[in-house]
């Protein structure tokens, strides 16, 4: 096992997760004014609407697909679908979602680069984040033809076992991806790096989605009109 692999895929994941959670908490506690998506919807609204919808639909599908696909133990689904069939399903649906996401992100990136008013009000972190996400999506699409060479599901199983061992603090995680190619490893590394930079970018607004779920569960507010008097009064 190479030392660089041990660091990147055995230690680096925990650094990224620690910064992700602690950094998000500190930013919320100390700098809530920046806890927003910095919308620019007043400029080129049509391009923003199309790009944003394509990107968010695609990336949300990819996020939850990766989350459940990698962290769900094989014994839970092995009676319903084989590892090979699951990999083919992931390649097809992930490919469609990936193309939608990268197309939408390309529109958003083009809009931010070519509209002077948006560009002038953009931070360096905005451009870094957009390019980081674009490269990550491109790497994800490049893994599809490589995955087609392992239709028995062996590579998918190895990557999933790596992820499960990392989140459960079990040893031997790095050995699981020893046979993975450069594209797979680059995709994993960049994915972890996105978690690392998450608290320092506009991505923190993703956490607000959980707040929206809590909002839906809040009790109804009773609002009375001033024109309505107390019971029994006219």
N, C-alpha and C positions, 0 to 999 in steps of 0.2 A: 504494500500500500504506500503510495507516494505521500510525502509530508504535505504537499499542497492540497491534495485531495482530502486528507484528514482535516485540514483547517477549513477549507471551503465548504465541505459537506458534513463535517462533524462538529465544528465549533462555530463557524460563521452563522449557521441557522439560529443558534441561541442568541448570538449578539443581535441579529436582526429582530427577532421576536421580543427581546428585552427592550430594545430601543422603540419598537413599534408600540408596545403597551405603555411603558413608562413615559416615553416621549409624548404620546397622545394625551395621557393624563395630565402631564405638566403643562402642555400647551392649553388644554381646556381650563386648567386652574389658574394659569398666570396670564394668558393672552387670548381671552375669549372673543375679543373684537375681531380677530383674524380667523375665527372659526366659521368660515363661509366658503362658497364656491367662486366668489368674485364673478358673478354673471355679467356678460356683456351682450345680453339679448337684444338691446336696442339697436345694435349694429349688425347688418347682414343677417337679419332674423331668419330668413328662409334657409340659408346655408347652415346656420347654427341649428335650426330645428331638425333638418335632415341628418346632418352629421352627428348631432347629439343623440338622436333616437337610434340610429344605426349602431353607434359606439356603445351606448349604455345597454341596449338589448343584447348585443353580442358579448360584451365583456361580463355582464351579469351571468349569462348562461355559462360562459367559460369559467368564471370564478366558482360557481356552485358545482359545476361539473368536475372541476379539479378537486374541489374540497371533498365532495362525497366519493369521487372516483378513487382518490388516493388514500383517504383516511378510513374508508369502509373496509373492514376485514373481509377476506375472500370467502370465509365460511358463511357469511350472511347471505350472499347472493349466488353461491355456487350451485344451489339446487334449482335455480331459476334460469341462469344464463352462464355459459362457459366463459372462461377468461378470454379466449380468442374472439368469441362473439361480442363480448363487452368491448374489446379493443376496436373491433370494426365499427361498432356503434359510436364509440368515442371519436374515431377518426372522421366519420361522416358528419355527425352533428357538430363536433368541434371544428371541423373544417368550414362548415357553413357559417357558424357563429364567428369564427376567426376572420373570415372574409368580410362579414358584415362589420365587425368591430374595426378592422384595419381600414376599411373604406370610409367609415364614419370618422375615424381619427384622422385620416388623411385630409378630409374636408375641414375638420376643425384646425388642423395644423396649417393648412393653406390659408384659411381665413385669418388666423392670428399673424401669419407672416406677411400677408399682402395688404391687410387693412391698416393704414398708418395709425389710426386712432386706437385700435386694439393693441397694436404692437407697442405704442408709446406707453400704454398703461399696463403692460405685461411685465412680470418679474422674470428674472433669470431662471428661477425655479420652475416657472410655468413652461418655458421652452425645454428645460432639462427633463421635466416630467413627461411632456408630450413625446419627445424623441425616445425616452426610455421605454414608454409604453408601446410606441410604434415598433421599435426593435424587438421588444419582447413578443409582440403579436407575430411579427415576421418569423422569429425563431420558432414559435409554436407551430406556424404553418409549415415550416421546413421539416419539422419532426414527423409530419404525416407520411411522406414517402419513405422515410426511414423506418417508421413503425410498420409499414406494409411488408417489410422484410422479416418481421417477427409476428406473423399472424397467429401464432400459437399463444400469444398473450404473455410470453416470458418477460419481455422488456417492461410491459405495463405492470406486471406483478412485482418486478424488481424495484421499479420506481415507487410503487405503492408501499412496498415493505420498507423502503428507505424513509418515506414520509411518516409511516406509522411508528417506526422505531424512534424517530426524532421526537415526535410529540409525546411519546410515552416514556422517554428517557431510557430507552433500552440500548444496550451496546450492539456493535456490529452493523450500524446503519451504513457506514461508508462502504463496507464490503459489498452491500447490495447493489451499488451502482458502479462497481469496478469495471464492468463490461460495457457500460453506456458510452456512446460516442460523444464527440465534442459538442455537437448541436444540442443533445439532450442536457449535457452538463451546463452549457452556456445558458440554456433556457431555465434550468433550475437556479443557477447563480443569479441571473437577472431578476427572476421572480422573487428571490429572497431580498435582493437589493431594493426592490420596490417597497417591501415592508420596512426596510431600513430608512428610506427617505420619506415614508408616509407622513410622519408627524410634522415634517418641515415644509409640506406642500399643501395645496388646496384639497388634496385627497382626504383630509380630515373630515370634510363635510359628509363623507360616507357614514361616519358614526351617527350623524343626525338621522339617518334612516331608521335606526333603532329607536330613537326618540319619537319618530312619527308613529311607530307601532304602539308605544306607550300612550301617545296622544289619542289614538283610536280607542283605547280602553278606559280613558278617563270618564268619570261620571258626567252626566249632562249638567249643564249650568242652567239654572232657572233665571230667566231674564224677564222682568216685569216692566211694562210700559208705564211712564209717569202719568199717562192719561187715565190709567185704571186705578181706582181708589181701593181702599181696604174692603174686605168682605162686609156686606151690609150697608155700605155707603153708596151714594149716588153722585 
